Amino acid sequence: MRRTYLALTAPMLLLACDDASAPPAPGPAHATPPALMTIPILPKIAFASDRDGDNDIYSIAPDGGTLVKVTDTEDEETQPAWDRRVRVSFTTDRYIVHHDDNLEQSVGPRNGGIEERLTSSAEPDTYGAWSPDGTKFAFTSERSGNPDVWVIDFKTKGVPKQLTKNPGFDGHPAWDASGSYLVYSSDSGSAVRRIWKMNATGTGKYPVTYGLSNDDFPNWDMQSDRVVFSSDLPGDIEIYSINVNGFGLRRLTMSPGIDTRPSYSPNGNQIAFESHRDGNAEVYVMSREGGNPVNVTNDPDEDTGPAWSH
């Protein structure tokens, strides 16, 4: 049975229903964003898991309760990102364009349903991030020949715009609370990846971190100018935070396994992250200073790439 959802327009709402006779979802890949629920929704953590044999998107309460399976297909869905707590975008290999390993961005409602395709390219589009107001979608794309940061502005017909043009790697973007700036990972002018900041228009680029370590997967605190990221600074991949001006570096995790892909809670008091300290990938939650890490998924399979709703 195919699940569809209906958009109502006054006020705009998003409803899920089951309808075996519903026609295919209409519209081009870069149409205006779907209507969104206006009811309040409690924060959730989305993540990818192969606990049912292939990677699907799940959401879970920060205390480890109320697990919801958002997608249920035989394809691979990873790298979730939230649009104003209501919809979850993710990378999927379902949409093959020119070759079998093509990855594209899709978006679906938080409790499951039929998804809408956001990007269309012969090359992989991955690691998306919604602006706080839900009108822009930044992502990593190789459509220019190498990984760069691109953005879709749904207020201007949803045409993708390239923000970076480094011949190496630029990717994994994250927004600030105002939607005016992005942080991202880049190896521009360096043999390693560092955290960079730029205006949402692609101007004003400068490095936030320096050194010989690989710094990646930044996430911006919606309540401050603090950025959290993963780094192999000590030789092991751990989580750090830093002020966006490049000062105040702090190490937040110290475990024998990899700790990576951090995500701030809406109030900035907690951080969800992917940890391999138990021998497999799990989603953990800790305080913003790195204290009291708790395993919230606690499953023998691989739970990766947590994203906290905002």
C-alpha positions in Angstrom: 0.0 0.0 0.0 1.4 3.4 -1.0 1.2 6.1 1.6 0.6 9.7 0.4 0.0 13.0 2.1 -2.2 15.9 1.3 -1.3 19.6 1.5 -4.1 22.0 2.6 -3.7 25.7 2.0 -5.6 27.8 4.5 -3.9 27.4 6.9 -1.2 25.2 5.4 -1.1 21.8 7.0 0.5 18.4 6.1 -1.7 15.3 6.6 -0.7 11.7 6.2 -3.1 9.0 4.9 -3.1 5.6 3.2 -4.5 5.5 -0.3 -3.9 2.6 -2.6 -5.4 4.4 -5.6 -3.6 7.8 -5.2 -1.8 9.0 -8.3 2.0 9.5 -8.3 3.3 12.6 -6.5 3.3 15.5 -9.0 5.7 18.4 -9.5 9.3 18.9 -10.6 12.4 18.2 -8.5 12.7 21.9 -7.5 9.1 22.9 -6.8 8.1 25.1 -3.9 8.6 23.3 -0.5 5.6 21.3 0.7 3.1 22.8 3.2 4.2 22.2 6.8 2.3 21.3 10.0 1.7 24.3 12.3 1.1 22.2 15.5 3.9 22.2 18.1 6.1 19.1 18.0 8.6 17.9 20.6 12.3 17.7 19.7 13.4 14.4 18.2 16.7 12.9 17.0 16.7 11.4 13.5 19.3 8.9 12.5 20.0 6.1 10.0 20.0 2.5 11.0 20.5 -0.9 9.3 18.7 -2.7 12.1 16.1 -4.1 9.6 18.7 -5.2 7.1 19.3 -2.0 5.1 19.6 1.7 6.1 16.4 3.4 6.9 15.6 6.7 8.7 14.3 6.6 12.2 13.5 9.2 14.9 13.8 8.7 18.6 13.1 10.8 21.7 16.3 12.3 23.3 15.8 10.0 26.3 15.8 6.9 24.1 12.0 6.4 24.0 9.4 6.6 21.3 11.3 5.1 18.3 9.6 5.8 15.0 10.6 4.3 11.6 10.3 7.1 9.1 11.3 5.3 5.9 10.8 1.6 5.0 12.3 0.6 1.7 14.8 -1.8 0.3 17.1 1.1 -0.7 19.7 2.9 1.4 18.5 6.1 3.2 21.1 8.0 5.3 22.2 11.4 6.5 18.9 12.8 7.8 18.2 16.6 8.3 15.2 18.3 9.8 13.0 21.0 8.3 11.5 22.9 11.2 10.8 19.6 13.2 8.1 18.5 10.7 9.9 17.0 7.7 13.1 14.9 7.5 15.3 15.1 4.4 17.8 12.3 3.7 20.2 11.0 1.1 19.0 8.0 -0.9 20.4 5.8 -3.7 16.9 5.1 -5.0 16.9 7.8 -7.8 19.4 6.5 -10.3 20.2 9.1 -12.9 23.4 8.0 -14.8 25.1 5.5 -12.7 24.3 3.0 -9.9 26.0 4.8 -7.0 24.2 8.1 -7.6 22.9 9.7 -4.4 20.1 12.2 -4.3 18.3 14.2 -1.6 14.7 13.5 -0.7 12.3 14.8 1.9 9.5 13.0 3.8 7.2 13.8 6.7 8.5 13.0 10.2 6.3 9.9 10.8 6.7 8.4 7.3 4.9 8.8 4.0 5.7 9.3 0.4 8.8 11.5 -0.1 9.5 14.4 -2.5 12.7 14.5 -4.4 14.7 17.7 -3.7 17.7 17.4 -6.1 18.3 16.0 -9.5 21.9 15.5 -10.8 24.0 13.0 -12.6 26.4 13.2 -9.7 25.9 12.6 -6.0 24.0 15.1 -3.8 24.6 14.4 -0.1 24.6 15.8 3.4 21.8 18.4 3.3 20.9 21.0 5.9 17.7 23.2 6.1 17.8 26.9 7.0 16.0 27.7 10.2 13.0 29.2 8.4 12.8 26.2 6.0 13.1 28.2 2.8 16.7 27.2 1.9 18.4 23.8 1.6 22.2 23.6 1.6 23.9 20.4 0.5 27.1 18.8 -0.8 27.2 18.1 -4.5 29.7 16.8 -7.0 27.8 18.2 -10.0 30.6 20.7 -10.7 33.2 17.9 -10.8 34.2 17.8 -7.2 32.4 18.2 -3.8 31.1 21.8 -3.3 28.5 23.4 -1.2 25.3 24.3 -3.1 22.0 25.8 -1.9 18.4 25.7 -3.1 16.3 28.8 -2.3 12.6 27.8 -2.6 11.6 31.5 -2.6 13.4 31.9 -6.0 12.0 28.9 -7.8 14.3 26.4 -6.2 17.2 26.6 -8.7 20.5 25.2 -7.1 23.2 27.8 -6.7 26.9 26.9 -6.2 28.4 28.6 -3.1 32.0 27.2 -3.2 34.4 26.5 -6.0 37.4 25.0 -4.3 39.1 22.4 -6.5 39.3 20.0 -3.5 36.6 19.3 -1.0 33.9 21.6 0.3 30.9 20.0 2.1 28.8 19.1 5.1 27.2 22.6 5.5 25.4 23.8 8.7 23.3 27.0 9.2 23.4 29.6 12.0 20.3 30.6 13.8 19.6 33.6 11.6 20.0 31.8 8.3 22.6 34.3 7.2 25.8 32.2 7.6 27.0 28.7 7.0 29.9 26.7 8.4 31.3 23.8 6.4 34.3 21.5 6.0 36.9 22.4 3.4 40.5 21.5 2.4 40.9 24.9 0.6 44.6 25.9 0.7 45.4 23.0 3.0 46.3 19.3 3.0 43.6 18.7 5.6 40.0 19.6 6.1 39.2 22.6 8.3 36.0 24.2 9.4 35.2 27.3 7.4 32.5 30.0 7.7 30.8 32.0 4.9 27.8 34.2 4.2 24.8 32.3 2.9 25.4 34.0 -0.4 28.8 32.3 -0.7 30.9 35.4 0.1 33.1 36.2 3.0 34.8 32.8 3.4 37.4 32.3 6.2 38.7 29.4 8.2 37.4 28.8 11.8 39.9 26.1 12.7 43.6 25.9 11.9 46.2 23.2 12.3 47.2 19.8 10.9 44.1 17.8 11.9 41.1 16.9 9.8 38.1 18.8 11.1 34.7 17.8 9.8 30.9 17.6 10.3 30.3 21.0 11.9 27.0 21.9 13.5 26.1 25.4 14.8 24.5 26.0 18.2 21.1 27.8 17.5 21.6 29.7 20.8 25.2 31.0 20.5 28.2 31.4 18.2 29.6 28.0 19.2 30.2 25.3 16.6 30.7 21.7 17.4 32.6 19.3 15.1 34.7 16.1 14.9 38.4 16.1 14.6 41.3 13.7 14.5 43.5 16.2 16.4 44.7 13.6 18.9 45.0 10.8 16.3 41.6 9.5 17.3 38.4 11.1 16.0 36.7 13.0 18.8 34.2 15.8 19.3 35.3 19.4 19.9 33.6 22.8 20.1 34.9 26.3 19.2 33.6 29.8 18.9 33.0 30.8 15.3 35.7 33.4 15.6 38.3 30.6 16.0 38.8 31.0 19.8 37.8 28.8 22.8 38.6 25.3 21.5 37.3 22.6 23.8 37.5 18.8 23.6 34.2 17.2 24.5 34.7 13.5 24.1 37.5 11.1 25.0 36.7 7.5 24.2 38.6 4.6 22.6 36.3 4.6 19.6 35.3 7.1 17.0 33.0 10.0 18.1 31.7 12.0 15.2 28.8 13.8 13.4 27.6 15.9 16.4 24.3 17.8 16.5 23.1 20.5 19.0 19.8 20.2 20.7 17.3 23.1 20.0 18.2 24.8 23.3 21.9 24.2 22.9 22.1 22.3 26.2 22.8 18.9 24.7 24.7 17.3 21.8 23.7 14.1 20.0 26.5 12.3 18.2 27.5 9.1 16.6 29.9 7.0 18.7 31.7 3.7 18.1 32.9 3.3 21.7 30.7 0.1 22.1 32.2 -1.7 19.1 29.4 -0.5 16.7 27.8 2.8 15.8 25.3 4.1 18.3 23.6 7.5 18.9 24.7 9.1 22.1 23.5 12.3 23.9 25.8 14.3 26.2 25.8 17.8 27.8 27.1 20.7 25.7 30.3 20.5 27.8 30.7 16.8 27.1 29.4 15.4 30.4 27.0 12.5 31.0 27.1 10.7 27.7 24.1 8.3 27.3 23.5 5.7 24.7 20.0 6.4 23.4 19.7 3.8 20.6 21.4 0.9 22.3 21.1 -1.6 19.4 23.6 -4.2 18.1 23.3 -2.8 14.5 24.7 0.4 13.1 22.9 3.6 14.1 24.6 6.6 12.4 24.4 10.3 11.5 22.1 11.8 14.2 20.3 15.1 13.5 18.4 16.9 16.2 15.2 18.6 15.2 15.0 22.4 15.5 
